[in-house]
Amino acid sequence: VLLIVIAAGVLRYAVAELQEAAWLPGEGHYAFDLTGSIDPEGAVATGFRAVLNLTPSMTWLELMAWAGYIVITLAAFIWVIRRGKAPAAAPAERLAQPVSA
């Protein structure tokens, strides 16, 4: 689950860079801007940026990409786990099984 959250942060970072390069719209349209309350260079902001890749100010597209990735991927992850079936055996494991005559 932590890996899914970290990957969502990488996607958010990519969206932010593409917005900065003007390849995606919405660079100045912030979903929230907490820079007045949280120092962007402070310990709290640095911790969130390091682990979750969240910043004190995020655009709507960044937020939707981050949250959408988490929701979709986590739902798929939980669905696979709740099915209760293990993934198919790898070819090497199938070869190690005894062959019935």
MARNUGU-206582 format. One record per residue: x, z, y of N, C-alpha, C in turn; chain; residue in one letter. Coordinates in nm, 3 decimals. Layout:
# residues N
+---------+---------+---------+---------+---------+---------+---------+---------+---------+--------+---------+
|     nxx |     nzz |     nyy |    caxx |    cazz |    cayy |     cxx |     czz |     cyy | cadena | residuo |
+---------+---------+---------+---------+---------+---------+---------+---------+---------+--------+---------+
|       X |       Z |       Y |       X |       Z |       Y |       X |       Z |       Y |      A |       a |
...
+---------+---------+---------+---------+---------+---------+---------+---------+---------+--------+---------+
//
This chain:
# residues 101
+---------+---------+---------+---------+---------+---------+---------+---------+---------+--------+---------+
|     nxx |     nzz |     nyy |    caxx |    cazz |    cayy |     cxx |     czz |     cyy | cadena | residuo |
+---------+---------+---------+---------+---------+---------+---------+---------+---------+--------+---------+
|   0.084 |   0.000 |  -0.119 |   0.000 |   0.000 |   0.000 |   0.088 |   0.000 |   0.125 |      A |       v |
|   0.197 |   0.077 |   0.121 |   0.287 |   0.079 |   0.236 |   0.350 |  -0.058 |   0.257 |      A |       l |
|   0.381 |  -0.127 |   0.151 |   0.437 |  -0.262 |   0.163 |   0.337 |  -0.358 |   0.227 |      A |       l |
|   0.210 |  -0.342 |   0.199 |   0.106 |  -0.425 |   0.261 |   0.102 |  -0.399 |   0.411 |      A |       i |
|   0.110 |  -0.273 |   0.450 |   0.107 |  -0.237 |   0.593 |   0.232 |  -0.291 |   0.663 |      A |       v |
|   0.347 |  -0.281 |   0.598 |   0.470 |  -0.333 |   0.657 |   0.462 |  -0.485 |   0.671 |      A |       i |
|   0.410 |  -0.554 |   0.570 |   0.395 |  -0.700 |   0.578 |   0.299 |  -0.740 |   0.689 |      A |       a |
|   0.194 |  -0.660 |   0.710 |   0.102 |  -0.687 |   0.821 |   0.174 |  -0.675 |   0.954 |      A |       a |
|   0.266 |  -0.581 |   0.964 |   0.345 |  -0.567 |   1.085 |   0.436 |  -0.687 |   1.109 |      A |       g |
|   0.491 |  -0.742 |   1.003 |   0.573 |  -0.862 |   1.016 |   0.487 |  -0.978 |   1.066 |      A |       v |
|   0.366 |  -0.991 |   1.013 |   0.274 |  -1.095 |   1.059 |   0.240 |  -1.074 |   1.206 |      A |       l |
|   0.215 |  -0.951 |   1.248 |   0.185 |  -0.921 |   1.388 |   0.301 |  -0.961 |   1.477 |      A |       r |
|   0.421 |  -0.933 |   1.433 |   0.540 |  -0.970 |   1.510 |   0.551 |  -1.122 |   1.523 |      A |       y |
|   0.524 |  -1.194 |   1.415 |   0.529 |  -1.340 |   1.419 |   0.425 |  -1.396 |   1.516 |      A |       a |
|   0.305 |  -1.340 |   1.514 |   0.200 |  -1.384 |   1.607 |   0.244 |  -1.358 |   1.751 |      A |       v |
|   0.304 |  -1.242 |   1.777 |   0.349 |  -1.209 |   1.912 |   0.456 |  -1.308 |   1.959 |      A |       a |
|   0.548 |  -1.343 |   1.870 |   0.653 |  -1.438 |   1.906 |   0.596 |  -1.578 |   1.930 |      A |       e |
|   0.498 |  -1.618 |   1.849 |   0.435 |  -1.749 |   1.869 |   0.354 |  -1.752 |   1.998 |      A |       l |
|   0.294 |  -1.640 |   2.035 |   0.223 |  -1.633 |   2.163 |   0.323 |  -1.641 |   2.279 |      A |       q |
|   0.436 |  -1.575 |   2.264 |   0.537 |  -1.579 |   2.369 |   0.593 |  -1.720 |   2.386 |      A |       e |
|   0.603 |  -1.794 |   2.277 |   0.652 |  -1.932 |   2.283 |   0.542 |  -2.030 |   2.325 |      A |       a |
|   0.422 |  -1.980 |   2.351 |   0.306 |  -2.059 |   2.392 |   0.258 |  -2.153 |   2.282 |      A |       a |
|   0.281 |  -2.119 |   2.157 |   0.228 |  -2.196 |   2.044 |   0.092 |  -2.143 |   2.001 |      A |       w |
|   0.062 |  -2.018 |   2.036 |  -0.068 |  -1.957 |   2.009 |  -0.124 |  -1.906 |   2.141 |      A |       l |
|  -0.256 |  -1.908 |   2.158 |  -0.315 |  -1.863 |   2.284 |  -0.327 |  -1.710 |   2.291 |      A |       p |
|  -0.357 |  -1.662 |   2.410 |  -0.395 |  -1.522 |   2.427 |  -0.282 |  -1.426 |   2.458 |      A |       g |
|  -0.174 |  -1.474 |   2.516 |  -0.060 |  -1.384 |   2.539 |  -0.095 |  -1.271 |   2.635 |      A |       e |
|  -0.172 |  -1.294 |   2.736 |  -0.203 |  -1.190 |   2.834 |  -0.333 |  -1.116 |   2.809 |      A |       g |
|  -0.401 |  -1.145 |   2.701 |  -0.531 |  -1.083 |   2.671 |  -0.511 |  -0.964 |   2.577 |      A |       h |
|  -0.494 |  -0.846 |   2.634 |  -0.462 |  -0.728 |   2.555 |  -0.587 |  -0.662 |   2.497 |      A |       y |
|  -0.578 |  -0.624 |   2.371 |  -0.684 |  -0.546 |   2.307 |  -0.676 |  -0.402 |   2.357 |      A |       a |
|  -0.554 |  -0.353 |   2.375 |  -0.530 |  -0.222 |   2.434 |  -0.391 |  -0.222 |   2.495 |      A |       f |
|  -0.374 |  -0.135 |   2.594 |  -0.246 |  -0.120 |   2.661 |  -0.225 |   0.028 |   2.688 |      A |       d |
|  -0.146 |   0.092 |   2.604 |  -0.121 |   0.235 |   2.615 |   0.013 |   0.266 |   2.681 |      A |       l |
|   0.072 |   0.168 |   2.748 |   0.203 |   0.189 |   2.809 |   0.199 |   0.294 |   2.919 |      A |       t |
|   0.083 |   0.320 |   2.976 |   0.070 |   0.427 |   3.075 |   0.074 |   0.564 |   3.012 |      A |       g |
|   0.034 |   0.574 |   2.885 |   0.031 |   0.702 |   2.814 |   0.150 |   0.721 |   2.720 |      A |       s |
|   0.197 |   0.612 |   2.663 |   0.307 |   0.618 |   2.566 |   0.423 |   0.535 |   2.620 |      A |       i |
|   0.540 |   0.597 |   2.626 |   0.659 |   0.527 |   2.672 |   0.699 |   0.423 |   2.566 |      A |       d |
|   0.703 |   0.293 |   2.600 |   0.738 |   0.191 |   2.501 |   0.876 |   0.208 |   2.440 |      A |       p |
|   0.965 |   0.278 |   2.509 |   1.100 |   0.302 |   2.457 |   1.117 |   0.442 |   2.401 |      A |       e |
|   1.009 |   0.521 |   2.398 |   1.016 |   0.659 |   2.350 |   1.018 |   0.668 |   2.199 |      A |       g |
|   1.030 |   0.791 |   2.151 |   1.042 |   0.816 |   2.007 |   0.915 |   0.780 |   1.931 |      A |       a |
|   0.799 |   0.811 |   1.987 |   0.673 |   0.782 |   1.919 |   0.653 |   0.631 |   1.904 |      A |       v |
|   0.671 |   0.558 |   2.012 |   0.654 |   0.412 |   2.007 |   0.758 |   0.349 |   1.915 |      A |       a |
|   0.880 |   0.398 |   1.919 |   0.985 |   0.344 |   1.833 |   0.953 |   0.370 |   1.686 |      A |       t |
|   0.899 |   0.486 |   1.655 |   0.860 |   0.517 |   1.517 |   0.749 |   0.426 |   1.467 |      A |       g |
|   0.647 |   0.406 |   1.548 |   0.538 |   0.317 |   1.508 |   0.587 |   0.173 |   1.496 |      A |       f |
|   0.676 |   0.132 |   1.585 |   0.729 |  -0.004 |   1.578 |   0.818 |  -0.021 |   1.455 |      A |       r |
|   0.894 |   0.080 |   1.419 |   0.985 |   0.071 |   1.306 |   0.911 |   0.065 |   1.173 |      A |       a |
|   0.809 |   0.147 |   1.157 |   0.739 |   0.156 |   1.028 |   0.623 |   0.057 |   1.019 |      A |       v |
|   0.538 |   0.054 |   1.120 |   0.417 |  -0.026 |   1.114 |   0.423 |  -0.153 |   1.197 |      A |       l |
|   0.527 |  -0.167 |   1.280 |   0.544 |  -0.279 |   1.372 |   0.426 |  -0.287 |   1.470 |      A |       n |
|   0.378 |  -0.171 |   1.511 |   0.274 |  -0.163 |   1.614 |   0.340 |  -0.127 |   1.746 |      A |       l |
|   0.290 |  -0.184 |   1.854 |   0.343 |  -0.156 |   1.986 |   0.236 |  -0.091 |   2.073 |      A |       t |
|   0.276 |  -0.026 |   2.184 |   0.176 |   0.037 |   2.271 |   0.079 |  -0.061 |   2.336 |      A |       p |
|   0.114 |  -0.189 |   2.342 |   0.020 |  -0.289 |   2.394 |   0.021 |  -0.409 |   2.299 |      A |       s |
|  -0.099 |  -0.443 |   2.252 |  -0.113 |  -0.554 |   2.158 |  -0.225 |  -0.646 |   2.205 |      A |       m |
|  -0.206 |  -0.775 |   2.184 |  -0.310 |  -0.871 |   2.220 |  -0.418 |  -0.870 |   2.111 |      A |       t |
|  -0.530 |  -0.931 |   2.145 |  -0.640 |  -0.939 |   2.048 |  -0.598 |  -1.014 |   1.923 |      A |       w |
|  -0.524 |  -1.124 |   1.941 |  -0.482 |  -1.203 |   1.826 |  -0.386 |  -1.126 |   1.737 |      A |       l |
|  -0.294 |  -1.052 |   1.797 |  -0.202 |  -0.969 |   1.719 |  -0.279 |  -0.864 |   1.639 |      A |       e |
|  -0.372 |  -0.797 |   1.705 |  -0.450 |  -0.692 |   1.640 |  -0.536 |  -0.749 |   1.527 |      A |       l |
|  -0.598 |  -0.865 |   1.551 |  -0.681 |  -0.926 |   1.448 |  -0.597 |  -0.973 |   1.330 |      A |       m |
|  -0.478 |  -1.027 |   1.356 |  -0.390 |  -1.070 |   1.248 |  -0.344 |  -0.950 |   1.166 |      A |       a |
|  -0.306 |  -0.841 |   1.233 |  -0.258 |  -0.720 |   1.165 |  -0.369 |  -0.658 |   1.080 |      A |       w |
|  -0.483 |  -0.634 |   1.144 |  -0.595 |  -0.570 |   1.073 |  -0.654 |  -0.661 |   0.966 |      A |       a |
|  -0.667 |  -0.790 |   0.996 |  -0.721 |  -0.884 |   0.898 |  -0.635 |  -0.894 |   0.775 |      A |       g |
|  -0.503 |  -0.897 |   0.792 |  -0.413 |  -0.903 |   0.677 |  -0.428 |  -0.778 |   0.592 |      A |       y |
|  -0.433 |  -0.661 |   0.657 |  -0.446 |  -0.536 |   0.581 |  -0.577 |  -0.534 |   0.504 |      A |       i |
|  -0.687 |  -0.569 |   0.569 |  -0.818 |  -0.562 |   0.504 |  -0.826 |  -0.658 |   0.386 |      A |       v |
|  -0.786 |  -0.782 |   0.406 |  -0.796 |  -0.882 |   0.299 |  -0.702 |  -0.851 |   0.184 |      A |       i |
|  -0.577 |  -0.822 |   0.216 |  -0.478 |  -0.798 |   0.111 |  -0.504 |  -0.667 |   0.038 |      A |       t |
|  -0.541 |  -0.564 |   0.110 |  -0.570 |  -0.436 |   0.046 |  -0.694 |  -0.446 |  -0.042 |      A |       l |
|  -0.795 |  -0.521 |   0.002 |  -0.914 |  -0.540 |  -0.081 |  -0.878 |  -0.613 |  -0.210 |      A |       a |
|  -0.795 |  -0.716 |  -0.201 |  -0.752 |  -0.789 |  -0.321 |  -0.669 |  -0.698 |  -0.411 |      A |       a |
|  -0.583 |  -0.618 |  -0.354 |  -0.500 |  -0.526 |  -0.430 |  -0.585 |  -0.424 |  -0.506 |      A |       f |
|  -0.681 |  -0.365 |  -0.436 |  -0.769 |  -0.266 |  -0.500 |  -0.856 |  -0.332 |  -0.606 |      A |       i |
|  -0.903 |  -0.453 |  -0.580 |  -0.986 |  -0.524 |  -0.678 |  -0.908 |  -0.548 |  -0.807 |      A |       w |
|  -0.783 |  -0.587 |  -0.798 |  -0.701 |  -0.611 |  -0.917 |  -0.678 |  -0.481 |  -0.991 |      A |       v |
|  -0.652 |  -0.373 |  -0.919 |  -0.628 |  -0.244 |  -0.984 |  -0.753 |  -0.193 |  -1.054 |      A |       i |
|  -0.868 |  -0.207 |  -0.989 |  -0.993 |  -0.156 |  -1.049 |  -1.041 |  -0.239 |  -1.167 |      A |       r |
|  -0.998 |  -0.364 |  -1.174 |  -1.034 |  -0.445 |  -1.291 |  -0.978 |  -0.382 |  -1.417 |      A |       r |
|  -0.865 |  -0.316 |  -1.404 |  -0.808 |  -0.244 |  -1.517 |  -0.732 |  -0.329 |  -1.615 |      A |       g |
|  -0.717 |  -0.455 |  -1.587 |  -0.645 |  -0.541 |  -1.679 |  -0.502 |  -0.559 |  -1.629 |      A |       k |
|  -0.410 |  -0.552 |  -1.723 |  -0.271 |  -0.577 |  -1.687 |  -0.251 |  -0.727 |  -1.673 |      A |       a |
|  -0.153 |  -0.767 |  -1.593 |  -0.125 |  -0.910 |  -1.582 |  -0.083 |  -0.967 |  -1.717 |      A |       p |
|  -0.097 |  -1.097 |  -1.731 |  -0.060 |  -1.163 |  -1.857 |   0.086 |  -1.137 |  -1.888 |      A |       a |
|   0.116 |  -1.126 |  -2.015 |   0.253 |  -1.100 |  -2.058 |   0.344 |  -1.215 |  -2.020 |      A |       a |
|   0.465 |  -1.179 |  -1.983 |   0.564 |  -1.281 |  -1.948 |   0.604 |  -1.358 |  -2.074 |      A |       a |
|   0.653 |  -1.481 |  -2.063 |   0.691 |  -1.559 |  -2.181 |   0.790 |  -1.487 |  -2.271 |      A |       p |
|   0.885 |  -1.414 |  -2.217 |   0.983 |  -1.342 |  -2.300 |   0.914 |  -1.234 |  -2.382 |      A |       a |
|   0.814 |  -1.168 |  -2.326 |   0.742 |  -1.065 |  -2.401 |   0.658 |  -1.127 |  -2.511 |      A |       e |
|   0.603 |  -1.244 |  -2.488 |   0.525 |  -1.311 |  -2.592 |   0.613 |  -1.353 |  -2.708 |      A |       r |
|   0.736 |  -1.394 |  -2.680 |   0.827 |  -1.435 |  -2.786 |   0.871 |  -1.318 |  -2.870 |      A |       l |
|   0.874 |  -1.198 |  -2.813 |   0.919 |  -1.079 |  -2.886 |   0.811 |  -1.025 |  -2.980 |      A |       a |
|   0.687 |  -1.070 |  -2.963 |   0.579 |  -1.022 |  -3.050 |   0.588 |  -1.090 |  -3.185 |      A |       q |
|   0.555 |  -1.016 |  -3.293 |   0.562 |  -1.076 |  -3.428 |   0.458 |  -1.188 |  -3.443 |      A |       p |
|   0.497 |  -1.286 |  -3.517 |   0.410 |  -1.400 |  -3.540 |   0.339 |  -1.379 |  -3.673 |      A |       v |
|   0.207 |  -1.392 |  -3.671 |   0.132 |  -1.377 |  -3.796 |   0.134 |  -1.509 |  -3.872 |      A |       s |
|   0.144 |  -1.498 |  -4.004 |   0.156 |  -1.618 |  -4.086 |   0.024 |  -1.673 |  -4.126 |      A |       a |
+---------+---------+---------+---------+---------+---------+---------+---------+---------+--------+---------+
//
